[in-house]
Amino acid sequence: MLPTASKGRASSSTSRPNSTLLPYLRKIIKWQQMDIEYTFWQMFHLCTAPKVVYQHTKYHKQTKNQWARDDPAFVVICSLLLAVATLAYCAAYDHSIAHAVFVVFSVLLFHFLLTGVFLATFCWFLTNSYLREEAPNSYVVEQRVEWMYAFDVHCNSFFPMFVLLYVIHYFLSPLLVAHGFIPTLLSNILVMVGASYYHYLNFLGYDVLPFLERTTFFLYPIGVVIVLSPILILSGFNPSRYFLSVYFSRQI
């Protein structure tokens, strides 16, 4: 009887994402059901005190019995802010309305959503396959990382990087796209800090889950970034000039 009960729980847990995804998507078009104030609180603290945000994630698990958000407000607001920032770049570096619309949709689709889906799926598979603690006995309920939580972790990690590499970068871009060693140095430092902070928040997101071990794996990419940055600086590669030229080649 015990194995049968265990399988029943497993099947119900695997069907849970489907049962929570539809209500989550329905709320996207219903602003009155979104907690906008709490979302901005999260965004602020992700940039200043990210551990506080994940402490509240524990409370969410205790009250809602799931690690993932049941409110799409963070994704919606982050997408809107990203669209506004991209429009600002288009106003500064582009003169075609049609091309500006293309740039906005491509940034939203590829920089945020599709990249987020890919990274969330990779981390979801990695954590569930290799980083879960072995249950001490068969009577312990098996715990798994929810895919929607993995996507939440990506969104949380993306926002401070967005502030650095889209907002602050925008105001510094006249300096960063100039020729010379100083613009190259500053551009690489900004990218290094943004990428490192992304991976640090990724680590915090999975480290808070009590059933995962060896979560320091998510800190390893920071070492790669730190090693690559001096190489790129010495080679003269300017990431600001490169990425802006991808979208606004005539103006850079």
C-alpha positions, 0 to 999 in steps of 0.5 A, a space after each residue: 500500500 505504501 508504494 501505491 500511495 507514494 506513486 499517487 503523490 508523485 502523479 499529483 505533484 507532476 500534474 500540479 504545474 498544469 493546474 497552476 499555469 492556467 490561472 497564472 496566465 489568466 491573471 496576465 490580462 487582469 491587473 486588478 488581481 496582480 500585487 503591483 506594490 509587492 512586485 516593486 518591493 521585490 524588484 527594489 530588494 533584489 537590487 539591494 538585499 536579495 536574501 530578504 526576497 528569498 526569505 519571503 519565498 519561504 513564507 510563500 511556500 508555507 502559505 501557498 504550498 508552492 515555491 513558485 509565484 502565483 502572480 504574473 505581475 513580476 513578469 508583466 512589469 519586467 517586460 514593460 520596463 524592458 520595452 520602455 528601455 528598448 524604446 529609449 535606445 531606439 529613440 537614441 540610435 534608430 530613426 525607423 519606426 518599423 525597425 524600432 518595433 522589430 527591436 522591441 519585440 526581438 529584445 522581449 522575445 529573445 533577451 528575456 522570454 525565450 532565454 528565460 525559458 531555456 535557462 529555467 528548463 536547463 536549471 530545472 533539469 539540472 537540479 532535479 536530476 543531479 542536485 537533489 538530496 537523497 531521501 533517507 528512507 522511502 517514507 519521506 515525500 519526494 520534493 522536486 524543483 518546480 519549473 515555474 519556480 526555476 523561471 521565477 529565479 531567472 526573472 529575479 536574477 534578470 532584473 538587477 542585470 536589466 538595471 545595470 545593462 539596460 538602464 545605467 548602460 543607456 545613460 553611460 552609452 555615449 561614453 561606452 561606445 567611444 573608441 579607446 581603452 577607457 570605454 572598453 574597460 568600463 563597458 567590460 566591467 559593467 558587463 562583468 558586474 551584471 553577469 556576476 550578479 545574475 549568477 549570484 542571484 541564481 545561486 541564492 534562488 536554488 540555495 534557499 531550497 532545503 532539498 538541494 545540495 551542491 548549489 555552489 555549482 551556480 557560482 562557478 560561472 562567476 569565475 568564468 566571467 572574471 577570467 574572461 573579462 581581462 582577456 576581452 579588455 586586453 583584446 580591445 573587445 567593447 561589448 557595448 559597441 558590439 551589441 548596439 551595432 547588432 541592432 543599430 549598425 548604421 549609428 554606431 
